[in-house]
């Protein structure tokens, strides 16, 4: 059954979490490097964006982070 399920191909969509991401998953005093990319459409044109993010846990329930866009 597992092999048959692996042969079924579907479409998947993913995105970065919003500002309401569960901050309790990282922990106080810890960093997490998130590497992400986006394809943006504006009218008929497309652009590729690489967006690394570096969140830091201030306390177990609060993150601050920096995002680099280019």
NULUMTI-494264 format. One line per 8 residues: for each residue x, y, z of N, C-alpha, C. Coordinates in nm, 4 decimals, always signed. Layout:
<pts>
X/Y/Z/X/Y/Z/X/Y/Z | ...
</pts>
This chain:
<pts>
+0.0822/-0.1190/+0.0000/+0.0000/+0.0000/+0.0000/+0.0864/+0.1251/+0.0000 | +0.1965/+0.1262/+0.0789/+0.2850/+0.2419/+0.0870/+0.3488/+0.2735/-0.0472 | +0.3879/+0.1700/-0.1224/+0.4489/+0.1903/-0.2535/+0.3471/+0.2472/-0.3514 | +0.2263/+0.1985/-0.3489/+0.1217/+0.2494/-0.4386/+0.0914/+0.3954/-0.4079 | +0.0890/+0.4323/-0.2811/+0.0624/+0.5712/-0.2434/+0.1755/+0.6624/-0.2881 | +0.2988/+0.6129/-0.2886/+0.4131/+0.6936/-0.3318/+0.4101/+0.7208/-0.4813 | +0.3415/+0.6386/-0.5578/+0.3353/+0.6563/-0.7023/+0.2297/+0.7580/-0.7451 | +0.1418/+0.7949/-0.6548/+0.0393/+0.8938/-0.6855/+0.1007/+1.0326/-0.6667
+0.1007/+1.1095/-0.7753/+0.1640/+1.2412/-0.7715/+0.0559/+1.3479/-0.7653 | +0.0734/+1.4433/-0.6771/-0.0205/+1.5535/-0.6643/+0.0542/+1.6851/-0.6592 | -0.0184/+1.7919/-0.6533/+0.0400/+1.9243/-0.6449/+0.0370/+1.9705/-0.4999 | +0.1466/+2.0284/-0.4553/+0.1546/+2.0789/-0.3183/+0.1948/+2.2255/-0.3203 | +0.1398/+2.3023/-0.2305/+0.1726/+2.4433/-0.2171/+0.2158/+2.4685/-0.0733 | +0.3203/+2.5481/-0.0560/+0.3685/+2.5807/+0.0778/+0.4052/+2.7281/+0.0828 | +0.4062/+2.7831/+0.2011/+0.4417/+2.9235/+0.2196/+0.5037/+2.9413/+0.3569 | +0.5725/+3.0527/+0.3740/+0.6278/+3.0845/+0.5050/+0.5138/+3.1123/+0.6012
+0.5321/+3.0799/+0.7278/+0.4286/+3.1115/+0.8267/+0.4069/+3.2624/+0.8378 | +0.2899/+3.3008/+0.8748/+0.2603/+3.4419/+0.8947/+0.3186/+3.4890/+1.0268 | +0.2948/+3.6122/+1.0620/+0.3473/+3.6670/+1.1870/+0.2937/+3.5945/+1.3090 | +0.1868/+3.5193/+1.2917/+0.1268/+3.4479/+1.4038/+0.1833/+3.3065/+1.4191 | +0.3025/+3.2836/+1.3668/+0.3668/+3.1533/+1.3794/+0.3791/+3.1146/+1.5264 | +0.3701/+2.9872/+1.5573/+0.3822/+2.9384/+1.6943/+0.5239/+2.9612/+1.7445 | +0.5418/+3.0642/+1.8256/+0.6750/+3.0979/+1.8753/+0.7235/+3.0026/+1.9832 | +0.6368/+2.9196/+2.0351/+0.6775/+2.8267/+2.1392/+0.7620/+2.7113/+2.0885
+0.7797/+2.6965/+1.9596/+0.8536/+2.5834/+1.9053/+1.0039/+2.6045/+1.9045 | +1.0504/+2.7270/+1.9164/+1.1926/+2.7543/+1.9036/+1.2656/+2.7549/+2.0371 | +1.2161/+2.8268/+2.1320/+1.2781/+2.8307/+2.2632/+1.3656/+2.9530/+2.2841 | +1.3817/+2.9885/+2.4083/+1.4586/+3.1068/+2.4463/+1.6064/+3.0878/+2.4142 | +1.6672/+3.1928/+2.3558/+1.8097/+3.1927/+2.3281/+1.8535/+3.1102/+2.2090 | +1.7608/+3.0685/+2.1244/+1.7951/+2.9842/+2.0097/+1.7655/+3.0558/+1.8783 | +1.8523/+3.0326/+1.7802/+1.8352/+3.0840/+1.6451/+1.7871/+2.9721/+1.5543 | +1.7218/+3.0097/+1.4448/+1.6817/+2.9120/+1.3438/+1.6955/+2.9789/+1.2076
+1.7740/+2.9224/+1.1201/+1.7913/+2.9767/+0.9852/+1.6892/+2.9126/+0.8927 | +1.6052/+2.9949/+0.8316/+1.5033/+2.9480/+0.7378/+1.5399/+2.9997/+0.5991 | +1.5559/+2.9092/+0.5046/+1.5876/+2.9479/+0.3677/+1.4643/+2.9260/+0.2820 | +1.4175/+3.0308/+0.2195/+1.2959/+3.0192/+0.1405/+1.3083/+3.0939/+0.0090 | +1.2278/+3.0543/-0.0847/+1.2247/+3.1192/-0.2150/+1.0794/+3.1347/-0.2576 | +1.0539/+3.2391/-0.3317/+0.9189/+3.2671/-0.3782/+0.9223/+3.3019/-0.5262 | +0.8204/+3.2613/-0.5964/+0.7999/+3.3078/-0.7326/+0.6815/+3.4035/-0.7274 | +0.7048/+3.5267/-0.7660/+0.6045/+3.6320/-0.7561/+0.5558/+3.6674/-0.8954
+0.4263/+3.6818/-0.9104/+0.3677/+3.7238/-1.0382/+0.3069/+3.8620/-1.0218 | +0.3376/+3.9480/-1.1161/+0.2806/+4.0821/-1.1169/+0.2337/+4.1088/-1.2595 | +0.1055/+4.0934/-1.2813/+0.0539/+4.1048/-1.4175/+0.1052/+3.9901/-1.5018 | +0.1735/+4.0217/-1.6112/+0.2274/+3.9177/-1.6991/+0.3714/+3.8823/-1.6692 | +0.4351/+3.9478/-1.5725/+0.5762/+3.9205/-1.5449/+0.5903/+3.8352/-1.4184 | +0.6991/+3.7595/-1.4143/+0.7304/+3.6754/-1.2998/+0.8674/+3.7144/-1.2457 | +0.8850/+3.7007/-1.1169/+1.0139/+3.7273/-1.0537/+1.0406/+3.6204/-0.9485 | +1.1665/+3.5861/-0.9319/+1.2084/+3.4891/-0.8315/+1.2703/+3.5668/-0.7157
+1.2304/+3.5367/-0.5927/+1.2845/+3.6036/-0.4747/+1.3400/+3.4996/-0.3789 | +1.4614/+3.5223/-0.3342/+1.5238/+3.4396/-0.2313/+1.5098/+3.5157/-0.1006 | +1.4483/+3.4543/+0.0027/+1.4193/+3.5226/+0.1287/+1.4673/+3.4421/+0.2487 | +1.5944/+3.4549/+0.2840/+1.6385/+3.3902/+0.4082/+1.5853/+3.4662/+0.5297 | +1.5560/+3.3935/+0.6346/+1.5052/+3.4527/+0.7589/+1.5853/+3.3970/+0.8757 | +1.6087/+3.4812/+0.9765/+1.6809/+3.4388/+1.0948/+1.6040/+3.4817/+1.2194 | +1.5125/+3.3984/+1.2694/+1.4411/+3.4287/+1.3934/+1.5250/+3.3910/+1.5154 | +1.5035/+3.4649/+1.6237/+1.5713/+3.4409/+1.7507/+1.4666/+3.4391/+1.8615
+1.4757/+3.3434/+1.9517/+1.3806/+3.3321/+2.0623/+1.4196/+3.4211/+2.1793 | +1.3433/+3.5288/+2.1995/+1.3660/+3.6176/+2.3143/+1.3285/+3.5430/+2.4424 | +1.2091/+3.4882/+2.4441/+1.1607/+3.3979/+2.5492/+1.0913/+3.2831/+2.4755 | +1.0415/+3.1870/+2.5477/+0.9796/+3.0709/+2.4818/+0.8584/+3.1069/+2.3960 | +0.7948/+3.2178/+2.4240/+0.6733/+3.2536/+2.3505/+0.6882/+3.3786/+2.2649 | +0.8114/+3.4270/+2.2423/+0.8309/+3.5491/+2.1642/+0.9555/+3.5379/+2.0770 | +0.9374/+3.5589/+1.9467/+1.0479/+3.5588/+1.8507/+1.0675/+3.6980/+1.7940 | +1.1909/+3.7304/+1.7621/+1.2211/+3.8457/+1.6768/+1.3040/+3.7896/+1.5625
+1.2966/+3.8541/+1.4487/+1.3698/+3.7983/+1.3366/+1.4025/+3.9036/+1.2333 | +1.4921/+3.8649/+1.1451/+1.5317/+3.9499/+1.0340/+1.5121/+3.8718/+0.9051 | +1.4634/+3.9420/+0.8032/+1.4445/+3.8819/+0.6720/+1.5219/+3.9637/+0.5698 | +1.5963/+3.8964/+0.4856/+1.6723/+3.9616/+0.3809/+1.6010/+3.9364/+0.2492 | +1.5721/+4.0433/+0.1771/+1.5058/+4.0286/+0.0470/+1.5913/+4.0890/-0.0614 | +1.6041/+4.0154/-0.1703/+1.6653/+4.0713/-0.2903/+1.6185/+3.9979/-0.4110
</pts>
